[in-house]
Structures are given as C-alpha cells and as structure tokens.
C-alpha cells in the first residue's frame, strides 16, 4: 500500500497550536492583545487543506 493512499481517508486534523504551528512566543501588542506568529508555509498548507475539505480542530 502506498503511504499517500492511506491519507485519503483522513478527514480531520487536531492540533495544539502552541509548539506545533508556532515557536511558542507570544507577542503582546500595544492594545494589550496577545498574538502568536506562525510560519507562512504552515498557513499556506492549512489553507490548501481547508480548500480540499479537510477539517481542523485547533
């Protein structure tokens, strides 16, 4: 069996955002809001997967 064919049955990915999609840093903005940074490539991959109807629980 091809490993990629195994992934065709996957419909949902579950991630803990901190440490998986970020480097763990939290930016505190002037307004007091907290924001995290993530790699643009991760964001692109998530966007593409969502377009292909894969669900994400973060």
NORCOR-V459110 format. One line per field, one symbol per residue. ss: DSSP state (A for helix, B for strand, O for the rest). psi: psi as a letter, one per 20 degrees, with the letter a starting at -180 (. if undefined). burial: # if it has 9 or more other ideal C-beta (glycine too) atoms within 8 Angstrom, else .. A space follows every 10 residues. Layout:
BEGIN
ss->???
psi->???
burial->???
END
This chain:
BEGIN
ss->OOAAAAAAAO OBBBOOAAAA OOOOOBBBOO OOOBBBOOOA AAAAAAAAAA AOOOBBBO
psi->pphhhhihip ipqpqogpig irjiqpporh iiqpqqqrph hggggggghh hjkpqpo.
burial->.......... ..#.#.#... ##........ .....#.... .##..#..## ...#.#..
END
